[in-house]
Structure formats: C-alpha cells, structure tokens
Amino acid sequence: MGQDGRVLDYDDEARRYDATRGGEPRARAAAEAGERLLPQGPCVVLDIACGTGIVTRRLSRPERTVVGVDRSPGMLGLAARRLPEGVVRGDATRLPFAADAVDAVVIVWLLHLLEDPLPVLAEAARVLRPGGVLITTVDKNDAYFAEDSDVARATADLRRHYAPRVPDRSSLVHRWASERGLRTAGRTAFPGTGQGRSPREWREVIEAGLIPWCTRAPRNEVAEVCRRLAALPEQDSARPDPLYRLVALRA
Ligand SMILES: C[S@@+](CC[C@H](N)C(=O)[O-])C[C@H]1O[C@@H](n2cnc3c(N)ncnc32)[C@H](O)[C@@H]1O
C-alpha cells in the first residue's frame, strides 16, 4: 500500500523504489540493524519480500547463504542484478521452500502492506528450523514519532484517536508469536536517514491526504493540527528522522 492506503503496483514502483525509500543510507542502516539480530557464522537467511534487494545484498557474508524472495517480477529483476544467484519469485503466503529449511527469516517493510499478516508469519515460521530466528519490522507508522519533537506533540491527539489498527502492530506480532511458542529474542531500530520532515512538509503530506490518522479524522480537527504545525518555529527544518523498529522472534 502507498501512504494514501492504495495498493501499490510494485512492478511499476520498482524503477523509483530505491530513490524514494531512502536509498543506500536506509538500506545500510536496515542491514546493520538486521545484522545485530541475525545468527553469526554459517547459516541460511531468507529475506521475504526482498524487493529490489537493496537491503538483501548487504546481508551477504562469505559464510552465509542469503536468498531473497518476492512476488513482483519488476522488483525481483532489480534484485537479481544485486544477487545474481540469490533471488526466487514467490508469494510470502506460499513460500517455495521446504519446512525447517532456513536458519533465519528477515521481513523488512512487508507486514504493514498486508490485510492480514498472520498467514505470512505462519509461513515464515514453517520454513524456519527449530531454534531459528524470525526478524521483522513492526509499527512502521509510529517511526516518525519515536523521538519527542514539537511535531510529535502537535499531532499526538489526532494520532491517538484516529490512527488505524495497522497489520504490522507489534502487539499483534507478539501475541501471534506467544501463541505459536516463539519467544522474543531481541529488538533494535534503524533510522530513516534524511527522511525527517519539517513542519511545512508535514502540512503538505497531510493536505495531500497521505497520512492515515488525518484521512480518518474530522476536517476541523485536521485543520486545527495544520494550524498548530504552521505556528511552529523553523518551518523548513527537518524534525528527527524516523526510527524503524525490528523485532526478533526465536522458533
Ligand atoms: C515496501 S517493499 C519492501 C522491499 C524490501 N524488503 C526493502 O525493505 O527494500 C514491499 C515488497 O513486498 C513485496 N510483496 C508484497 N506482497 C507480497 C507477497 N504476498 N509475497 C511476496 N512479496 C510481496 C512487494 O513486491 C515489494 O517488493
């Protein structure tokens, strides 16, 4: 889904994906964070919904086999250039891998796109060997507000009242994990370097209908928040970069 809630055509999105999602700095930060949670030494890592492979490539190590899977041929075509022998086309709900086949699964920025993340989590758990680790991003919509700021304070009420119940919410992922007997093995975060927005940019994305907790809120309340954002100092200074969260669950 795009920021406005429409389902994105990733085949079409592929050509602008890297440039519009933080590029190499975001990929480097995501891979470094993933590395803190991944097993070290010889192992097989499956990156589900690898997209253009911009993060996947950075998980490669001489002693580690890394495979990316994605259902979009457009995204996968770019990933294949980065990992010539390491990508497979497939759907995350029906992975083309045997049970217990991999030591670790990485899922970066997929769950928030799904109507129901549980079939994907169940499939990830199926291919994971006992003792393996499932690493996924959670709570993507909260990333911009991980740190306190005047923008976070100006928007807090609206977010509290109108934020949708997103599929990548950590409460759902942890509940699923505990019902399946997976335990939390770690947490970390990575910055969306350079993605912080100024108050003016926040007003622009709100007015363009791109922010879910605004599209669901009464117009007068949204207008009031835009007024508050317009009254903040340093209208063109970016506020903190978003901080994207990763959790690790052990099978
Ligand atoms: C936001 S991108 C994330 C790509 C990559 N993980 C990254 O962080 O750069 C989401 C990706 O999920 C893929 N995707 C969406 N639904 C999928 C599914 N059911 N099975 C496999 N891939 C899926 C899309 O094709 C797209 O490449």
The ligand as a MOL file (V3000), in Angstrom:
LIG
                    3D

  0  0  0     0  0            999 V3000
M  V30 BEGIN CTAB
M  V30 COUNTS 27 29 0 0 0
M  V30 BEGIN ATOM
M  V30 1 C 7.8900 -1.8960 0.7370 0
M  V30 2 S 8.6400 -3.1180 -0.2910 0 CHG=1
M  V30 3 C 9.9560 -3.6970 0.7570 0
M  V30 4 C 11.1060 -4.2620 -0.0330 0
M  V30 5 C 12.3500 -4.6030 0.7820 0
M  V30 6 N 12.0780 -5.5150 1.8670 0
M  V30 7 C 13.0080 -3.3440 1.3000 0
M  V30 8 O 12.9740 -3.1050 2.5070 0
M  V30 9 O 13.5540 -2.5810 0.4860 0 CHG=-1
M  V30 10 C 7.4500 -4.3960 -0.1990 0
M  V30 11 C 7.7620 -5.5960 -1.0760 0
M  V30 12 O 6.8560 -6.6370 -0.7240 0
M  V30 13 C 6.5500 -7.3820 -1.8880 0
M  V30 14 N 5.3430 -8.1420 -1.5880 0
M  V30 15 C 4.1250 -7.6560 -1.2670 0
M  V30 16 N 3.2790 -8.6800 -1.0100 0
M  V30 17 C 4.0000 -9.8250 -1.1720 0
M  V30 18 C 3.6900 -11.1960 -1.0550 0
M  V30 19 N 2.4570 -11.6160 -0.6920 0
M  V30 20 N 4.6510 -12.0960 -1.3000 0
M  V30 21 C 5.9010 -11.6920 -1.6720 0
M  V30 22 N 6.2420 -10.4060 -1.8080 0
M  V30 23 C 5.3090 -9.4810 -1.5420 0
M  V30 24 C 6.4140 -6.3070 -2.9440 0
M  V30 25 O 6.5200 -6.8500 -4.2420 0
M  V30 26 C 7.5730 -5.3830 -2.5780 0
M  V30 27 O 8.7470 -5.7470 -3.2640 0
M  V30 END ATOM
M  V30 BEGIN BOND
M  V30 1 1 1 2
M  V30 2 1 2 3
M  V30 3 1 2 10
M  V30 4 1 3 4
M  V30 5 1 4 5
M  V30 6 1 5 6
M  V30 7 1 5 7
M  V30 8 2 7 8
M  V30 9 1 7 9
M  V30 10 1 10 11
M  V30 11 1 11 12
M  V30 12 1 11 26
M  V30 13 1 12 13
M  V30 14 1 13 14
M  V30 15 1 13 24
M  V30 16 1 14 15
M  V30 17 1 14 23
M  V30 18 2 15 16
M  V30 19 1 16 17
M  V30 20 1 17 18
M  V30 21 2 17 23
M  V30 22 1 18 19
M  V30 23 2 18 20
M  V30 24 1 20 21
M  V30 25 2 21 22
M  V30 26 1 22 23
M  V30 27 1 24 25
M  V30 28 1 24 26
M  V30 29 1 26 27
M  V30 END BOND
M  V30 END CTAB
M  END
